Amino acid sequence: MARILSFRGALLLWTVGLQAVTAQYYKIGTREEILESARTLAYDLMLYYDGNKTGMIPGILPGPPDDGKGDYYWWEGGAMMGTYIDYWHYTGDDSYNHVVTEGMLHQTGPGNNFQPPNYTASLGNDDQGFWGMSAMLAAEVKFPDPPEDKPQWLALAQAVFNTQAASDRHDETCKRGTSGFTGLRWQIPPVNVGYDYKNTIANGCFFNLGARLARYTDNSTYAKYAADTFQWLWDVEYIDHETWSVFDGGHVKENCTDINKAQFSYNVAILLQGSAYMYNYTNGEPLWQMRVERLLNSTLRDFFPNNTAYEVACEGRQGACSTDMLSFKGYVHRWLAGVTQVAPFTKDVILPVLRHSAQAAVNQCTGGPSGRKCGFYWSSNQYIDTSVDGTTGAGEAMNVLAAVSSLLVSEASPPTTNETGGTSKGDYGAGSSFTSFTEELRPIGPGDRAGAAIVTFLILAGAVGMFGWMSWDVGG
């Protein structure tokens, strides 16, 4: 009898588990199902955004935390805008285009370079970079242009790049190699906590943006900055020379030798996407193909166990992921999808993984009164309520929207250039208050822009063991 009860109990548990997986709201088996699921996911994500309501601030999610206004730092609004741009590009649904345009333009700041004074106290190069990459994406996919009297997408991306290439963002600390590039600091204002830290994501955003501007404009100056940035990351050994794992950063007082070996999925993925753009720009140069291959292998090995997105730094312990980290999976899905368009030799490896991961993502979207709220722990095939793990919702929703809409990448047009249909107007001197850099850039034609940051040291135990990492307003 005990054996029979044990069998029945096991059968009941298996049946309940199966129902939890098969009864989910979202289906992605066909193109029509993907479109319908993405449409609903886009609607539900917008419920976390109040920037389109009377009296609220366009472009940002509720926050910043230090002001007690919500859980989100300024940068994540820019990341969300990019997610909706990709959503429009893949699905054709323009329901949220006006929200994106309004939000992006509202946050450009007085210099039209995404440096709004209200967020100076938590402004990092990575934060500014995320907004710049969303503007770059808008130019690449021909997102509807802003009114003529407003700054244009390409000019906004160029303005971000120009301000980050300026001499006041660079110094002689952590110098490696012969290029003269010494890496961007994490924070922009010297008074901010974290100004003494040079990290991968700040330099990854700069590298990524430079690679994409090089491809879009066919301007070699952008390409040189991108190549030098990647080489510095390699020389300073933020990229492991054996495994190609990508680490987080180091402090200038230690000459960046005290490498924080925490690994975050968006660090390696942003370098992978930028390398794919450089591969495309250089017409398949073997060096960049090798870098794409090695970084892709590292990304899938470290962050897609069982072909499902997994944030190794924090996911092994419930509640350990910061609000920022809860949004990383979506960027990785989006960037990997983009890699297949500019480095097509990666398609057969990447697309099956993205599909499997997206299926795992929707399997656990069974929460809340609607029965379709999404959580963070995709590998479990089970929704874990936000009251249990302390998450807030927008990051998780953004992740799944990105994963589902990216499934349509093979049907979408590749990113344009000013020679292949790009129409966004550029300004090679945008955002610049200096001349040395802009003088190197030839003019580009018509086809051409939160409270003090807190650094907290935590110790995490997870699948990769125990290590120190920094939880911050990462640009994530």
Legacy VTK file of the C-alpha trace (Angstrom):
# vtk DataFile Version 3.0
C-alpha trace
ASCII
DATASET POLYDATA
POINTS 476 float
0.000 0.000 0.000
2.824 2.412 0.830
4.276 1.850 -2.614
0.880 2.469 -4.222
0.419 5.705 -2.263
3.910 6.763 -3.183
3.180 6.151 -6.836
-0.129 7.984 -6.646
1.530 10.894 -4.877
4.216 11.076 -7.508
1.602 10.884 -10.245
-0.372 13.717 -8.631
2.700 15.903 -8.349
3.621 15.176 -11.961
0.073 15.981 -13.096
-0.004 19.279 -11.183
3.391 20.199 -12.578
2.264 19.364 -16.095
-0.836 21.517 -15.690
1.313 24.414 -14.491
3.313 24.177 -17.687
0.614 23.386 -20.233
-2.030 25.765 -18.882
0.033 28.868 -19.413
-1.557 31.798 -21.179
1.172 32.406 -23.727
1.737 30.212 -26.770
4.632 30.561 -29.198
4.233 27.568 -31.504
3.238 29.572 -34.585
3.843 33.046 -35.920
0.289 34.039 -35.047
0.721 32.783 -31.495
3.988 34.693 -31.128
2.331 37.892 -32.344
-0.610 37.483 -29.976
1.613 36.624 -27.003
3.944 39.529 -27.716
0.986 41.907 -28.010
-0.313 40.912 -24.580
3.132 40.974 -23.020
3.696 44.478 -24.399
0.390 45.591 -22.894
1.214 44.102 -19.499
4.688 45.650 -19.427
3.191 49.079 -20.073
1.165 48.698 -16.864
4.396 49.236 -14.925
5.048 52.532 -16.729
3.374 55.757 -15.660
5.324 58.208 -17.814
2.367 58.533 -20.179
0.029 59.667 -17.408
-0.851 63.255 -16.574
1.674 64.852 -14.254
4.219 62.026 -14.534
7.656 62.074 -16.176
7.884 60.559 -19.676
10.625 58.022 -20.326
11.277 56.626 -16.872
9.985 53.769 -14.790
8.970 54.657 -11.201
12.067 55.733 -9.292
14.802 56.316 -8.421
14.916 54.195 -5.247
16.959 56.719 -3.294
14.167 59.260 -3.682
11.565 56.760 -2.534
9.674 57.037 -5.819
10.054 53.470 -6.986
12.491 50.657 -7.598
14.015 51.755 -10.900
16.989 53.876 -11.831
16.877 56.215 -14.812
18.746 53.943 -17.245
16.130 51.196 -17.210
13.585 53.508 -18.823
15.954 53.806 -21.780
16.333 50.036 -21.883
12.555 49.662 -21.909
12.297 52.104 -24.829
14.739 49.915 -26.746
12.654 46.845 -25.951
9.559 48.498 -27.438
11.506 49.613 -30.514
12.505 46.009 -31.132
8.924 44.924 -30.435
7.655 47.301 -33.120
10.352 46.193 -35.560
9.576 42.499 -35.133
5.782 42.619 -34.916
4.752 45.772 -36.781
2.540 46.834 -33.863
2.883 50.614 -33.519
0.604 50.938 -30.470
3.418 52.212 -28.275
5.470 54.222 -30.749
4.144 57.526 -29.449
5.095 56.536 -25.891
8.623 55.664 -27.023
9.124 58.867 -28.993
7.775 61.030 -26.180
9.862 59.251 -23.551
13.104 59.273 -25.531
12.876 62.941 -26.434
11.907 63.985 -22.913
15.092 62.454 -21.480
17.648 63.873 -23.922
18.680 66.659 -21.558
19.618 70.238 -22.488
22.623 69.094 -24.540
20.607 66.496 -26.468
23.060 63.834 -25.305
21.038 61.987 -22.643
22.492 63.769 -19.661
19.422 65.222 -17.916
20.467 67.249 -14.841
17.841 65.579 -12.646
19.758 62.297 -12.779
23.324 63.567 -12.459
23.622 62.108 -8.965
23.408 58.582 -10.366
24.634 59.144 -13.909
27.069 56.560 -15.187
28.613 56.133 -18.608
26.662 52.896 -18.849
23.368 54.662 -18.054
23.944 57.244 -20.763
25.108 54.447 -23.051
21.864 52.496 -22.744
19.849 55.496 -23.899
22.334 56.024 -26.731
22.001 52.409 -27.855
18.214 52.720 -27.920
18.548 55.804 -30.122
20.986 53.897 -32.343
18.525 51.035 -32.630
15.796 53.466 -33.649
18.009 54.748 -36.467
18.992 51.233 -37.576
15.449 49.850 -37.813
13.939 53.060 -39.235
11.731 53.723 -36.246
9.523 56.707 -37.166
11.593 59.881 -37.022
10.879 62.587 -34.444
9.434 65.912 -35.617
11.949 67.929 -37.633
12.388 70.486 -34.858
13.485 67.769 -32.433
16.813 65.903 -32.197
16.961 62.903 -34.512
17.793 59.317 -33.531
21.184 59.081 -35.203
22.283 62.490 -33.936
21.326 61.439 -30.406
23.428 58.285 -30.662
26.334 60.316 -32.019
25.975 62.830 -29.189
26.310 60.078 -26.589
29.365 58.688 -28.336
30.968 62.111 -28.701
30.552 63.010 -25.040
32.035 59.679 -24.004
34.955 60.033 -26.412
35.777 63.497 -25.037
39.051 63.952 -23.171
37.307 64.727 -19.891
35.979 61.164 -19.746
39.487 59.675 -20.000
42.631 59.698 -17.877
45.945 57.878 -17.494
44.795 55.321 -14.938
44.679 51.618 -15.798
46.668 52.160 -18.965
47.441 49.013 -20.953
48.756 48.322 -24.432
49.844 50.877 -26.992
46.559 52.343 -28.246
46.451 55.028 -25.562
42.894 54.082 -24.586
42.573 53.727 -20.834
38.946 52.830 -20.301
35.930 54.801 -19.158
35.100 55.111 -15.498
31.776 53.759 -14.340
30.367 57.057 -13.065
30.540 60.409 -14.856
30.570 63.061 -12.065
33.757 62.730 -9.951
31.726 63.169 -6.749
29.652 60.053 -7.393
30.332 56.856 -5.516
31.796 54.495 -8.089
33.848 57.094 -9.947
36.956 55.175 -8.879
35.766 52.048 -10.715
36.323 51.167 -14.371
33.904 48.471 -15.427
33.044 46.370 -18.416
29.497 47.595 -18.954
30.474 51.284 -19.266
33.157 50.401 -21.796
30.930 47.771 -23.386
28.261 50.363 -24.148
30.885 52.666 -25.678
32.331 49.806 -27.731
28.903 48.626 -28.864
27.798 52.106 -29.884
31.062 52.788 -31.714
30.822 49.530 -33.657
27.266 50.283 -34.731
28.016 53.869 -35.698
30.980 52.626 -37.747
28.748 50.243 -39.648
25.916 52.727 -40.092
28.036 55.670 -41.262
31.029 53.824 -42.722
33.231 56.160 -40.702
36.511 54.577 -39.638
36.992 56.854 -36.627
34.129 55.136 -34.834
35.641 51.763 -35.734
39.020 52.732 -34.301
37.499 53.773 -31.000
35.544 50.516 -30.903
38.602 48.395 -31.666
40.735 50.217 -29.095
38.053 49.802 -26.445
37.809 46.062 -27.025
41.596 45.747 -26.969
41.753 47.593 -23.649
39.171 45.250 -22.132
41.319 42.366 -23.318
44.607 43.879 -22.140
43.255 44.732 -18.700
42.014 41.128 -18.543
38.373 41.873 -17.932
38.004 39.221 -20.645
39.624 35.975 -19.517
42.283 34.948 -22.023
41.553 31.237 -21.687
37.817 30.885 -21.098
36.587 34.180 -22.579
34.471 34.695 -19.495
33.813 38.402 -19.013
34.376 39.948 -15.583
32.943 43.095 -14.098
35.742 45.613 -13.468
38.453 46.988 -11.204
39.411 50.073 -9.200
41.707 52.781 -10.493
43.642 52.992 -7.219
44.727 49.400 -7.873
45.462 50.108 -11.532
42.427 47.923 -12.313
44.300 44.816 -11.182
41.833 43.989 -8.392
39.481 42.444 -10.924
35.998 41.783 -9.621
35.299 38.423 -11.247
31.555 38.600 -10.919
29.913 37.630 -14.212
26.750 39.269 -15.499
25.049 38.162 -18.684
24.735 41.615 -20.202
28.494 42.217 -19.972
29.438 39.383 -22.300
26.372 39.838 -24.518
27.027 43.523 -25.188
30.575 42.678 -26.276
29.264 39.849 -28.436
26.799 42.089 -30.250
29.387 44.823 -30.752
31.866 42.277 -32.115
29.223 41.023 -34.551
28.754 44.573 -35.833
32.520 44.914 -36.246
32.556 41.583 -38.107
29.915 42.975 -40.435
31.627 46.352 -40.807
34.964 44.729 -41.682
33.340 42.359 -44.188
34.081 39.282 -42.148
37.557 40.019 -40.834
38.852 36.767 -39.210
39.806 38.541 -35.969
36.259 39.705 -35.369
34.797 36.359 -36.443
36.994 34.656 -33.866
35.878 37.112 -31.190
32.230 36.518 -32.072
32.704 32.758 -31.874
34.545 32.828 -28.555
32.153 35.274 -26.909
29.144 33.354 -28.187
30.517 30.157 -26.735
31.144 31.935 -23.434
27.634 33.424 -23.376
25.863 30.132 -24.008
28.149 28.156 -21.692
27.858 30.513 -18.717
24.343 31.916 -19.040
22.228 29.358 -20.890
22.463 26.096 -18.954
19.963 23.681 -20.509
19.473 26.302 -23.237
17.570 28.572 -20.854
18.619 32.063 -19.791
20.029 32.046 -16.273
21.629 34.933 -14.357
24.500 33.072 -12.739
25.520 35.839 -10.327
22.286 35.800 -8.380
19.682 33.363 -9.644
20.950 30.473 -7.558
19.511 32.122 -4.462
15.962 33.393 -4.416
15.703 37.106 -3.816
19.411 37.747 -4.436
19.001 39.557 -7.765
18.813 43.340 -7.679
16.114 45.179 -9.621
18.685 45.907 -12.328
19.713 42.273 -12.697
16.099 41.211 -13.059
16.075 42.817 -16.516
19.297 41.378 -17.962
17.774 38.318 -19.647
15.738 40.470 -22.004
18.745 42.431 -23.257
20.681 39.220 -23.818
17.835 37.739 -25.874
17.530 40.922 -27.927
21.255 41.245 -28.538
21.703 37.584 -29.455
18.853 37.890 -31.946
20.577 40.944 -33.418
23.847 39.035 -33.731
22.198 36.585 -36.136
21.383 39.439 -38.512
24.846 40.979 -38.773
26.847 37.760 -38.325
24.592 35.189 -40.031
27.019 32.322 -39.475
25.790 32.273 -35.855
22.130 31.627 -36.743
22.102 27.856 -36.486
23.630 28.014 -33.022
21.707 30.946 -31.565
18.132 30.586 -32.828
17.365 27.142 -31.337
18.661 28.319 -27.965
16.539 31.472 -28.055
13.443 29.454 -28.903
14.018 26.974 -26.094
14.698 29.782 -23.644
11.601 31.714 -24.756
9.485 28.615 -24.237
10.850 28.267 -20.705
10.086 31.950 -20.155
6.423 31.729 -21.122
5.960 28.441 -19.286
6.317 30.228 -15.965
4.095 33.209 -16.834
1.156 31.872 -14.834
0.971 34.291 -11.911
-1.370 36.957 -10.632
-5.136 37.272 -10.989
-4.773 37.253 -14.774
-2.909 33.938 -14.749
-0.300 35.413 -17.078
2.034 37.434 -14.871
5.688 36.612 -15.507
8.394 35.875 -12.969
12.156 35.668 -13.215
13.053 32.018 -12.679
12.571 30.516 -16.113
14.373 27.248 -15.451
11.809 26.212 -12.841
8.829 26.223 -15.244
6.970 27.711 -12.294
5.904 31.231 -11.403
7.345 32.470 -8.114
5.314 35.292 -6.676
7.029 38.649 -6.300
6.077 38.741 -2.610
8.310 35.702 -2.111
11.455 36.833 -3.898
11.119 40.599 -3.546
11.097 41.421 -7.242
9.070 44.243 -8.691
7.756 43.179 -12.077
8.880 45.440 -14.907
12.201 43.681 -15.430
10.581 40.263 -15.557
7.904 41.461 -17.973
10.501 43.144 -20.174
12.530 39.937 -20.288
9.703 37.788 -21.559
8.487 40.371 -24.075
12.013 40.533 -25.497
12.352 36.753 -25.608
9.038 36.253 -27.382
9.212 39.114 -29.884
12.822 38.213 -30.773
11.558 34.890 -32.104
10.502 36.813 -35.216
14.025 38.030 -35.980
14.419 35.813 -39.038
11.495 37.577 -40.715
12.665 41.070 -39.831
14.806 43.287 -42.011
18.431 43.594 -40.839
19.662 46.870 -39.352
20.125 49.472 -42.060
23.045 51.755 -42.823
23.016 55.119 -44.564
23.796 53.193 -47.751
21.056 50.576 -47.371
17.990 52.651 -46.624
18.693 54.339 -43.315
17.026 57.750 -43.176
17.740 59.140 -39.715
19.647 62.412 -39.856
22.963 62.609 -38.080
25.224 65.298 -36.717
28.897 64.377 -36.468
29.457 67.083 -33.853
26.351 66.406 -31.768
26.778 66.766 -28.050
30.322 68.022 -28.396
31.786 70.968 -26.539
35.282 70.089 -27.726
36.975 70.001 -31.123
39.801 67.469 -31.137
37.556 64.474 -31.629
34.989 65.956 -33.964
37.682 67.273 -36.265
38.706 63.674 -36.951
35.198 62.783 -38.085
34.261 63.648 -41.614
30.764 65.161 -42.020
28.015 62.575 -42.377
25.250 62.956 -44.913
21.474 62.656 -44.706
21.606 58.965 -43.890
23.373 59.592 -40.980
21.952 60.463 -29.859
19.076 59.098 -9.056
20.023 59.990 -5.640
23.666 59.159 -5.029
24.638 55.781 -6.402
25.191 53.253 -3.660
27.862 50.575 -3.898
27.082 47.596 -1.716
29.349 44.589 -1.351
27.505 41.313 -1.058
28.527 37.716 -0.881
26.529 35.343 -3.045
26.466 31.586 -2.894
25.326 29.948 -6.085
26.070 27.387 -8.702
29.430 28.961 -9.421
30.470 29.200 -5.788
30.966 32.228 -3.604
32.384 35.509 -4.780
32.174 39.238 -4.091
30.208 41.472 -6.385
28.859 44.949 -6.505
25.158 45.671 -6.487
24.555 49.089 -7.946
22.681 51.278 -10.332
24.110 49.275 -13.210
23.419 50.576 -16.691
22.384 48.865 -15.936
LINES 2 477
448 0 1 2 3 4 5 6 7 8 9 10 11 12 13 14 15 16 17 18 19 20 21 22 23 24 25 26 27 28 29 30 31 32 33 34 35 36 37 38 39 40 41 42 43 44 45 46 47 48 49 50 51 52 53 54 55 56 57 58 59 60 61 62 63 64 65 66 67 68 69 70 71 72 73 74 75 76 77 78 79 80 81 82 83 84 85 86 87 88 89 90 91 92 93 94 95 96 97 98 99 100 101 102 103 104 105 106 107 108 109 110 111 112 113 114 115 116 117 118 119 120 121 122 123 124 125 126 127 128 129 130 131 132 133 134 135 136 137 138 139 140 141 142 143 144 145 146 147 148 149 150 151 152 153 154 155 156 157 158 159 160 161 162 163 164 165 166 167 168 169 170 171 172 173 174 175 176 177 178 179 180 181 182 183 184 185 186 187 188 189 190 191 192 193 194 195 196 197 198 199 200 201 202 203 204 205 206 207 208 209 210 211 212 213 214 215 216 217 218 219 220 221 222 223 224 225 226 227 228 229 230 231 232 233 234 235 236 237 238 239 240 241 242 243 244 245 246 247 248 249 250 251 252 253 254 255 256 257 258 259 260 261 262 263 264 265 266 267 268 269 270 271 272 273 274 275 276 277 278 279 280 281 282 283 284 285 286 287 288 289 290 291 292 293 294 295 296 297 298 299 300 301 302 303 304 305 306 307 308 309 310 311 312 313 314 315 316 317 318 319 320 321 322 323 324 325 326 327 328 329 330 331 332 333 334 335 336 337 338 339 340 341 342 343 344 345 346 347 348 349 350 351 352 353 354 355 356 357 358 359 360 361 362 363 364 365 366 367 368 369 370 371 372 373 374 375 376 377 378 379 380 381 382 383 384 385 386 387 388 389 390 391 392 393 394 395 396 397 398 399 400 401 402 403 404 405 406 407 408 409 410 411 412 413 414 415 416 417 418 419 420 421 422 423 424 425 426 427 428 429 430 431 432 433 434 435 436 437 438 439 440 441 442 443 444 445 446 447
27 449 450 451 452 453 454 455 456 457 458 459 460 461 462 463 464 465 466 467 468 469 470 471 472 473 474 475
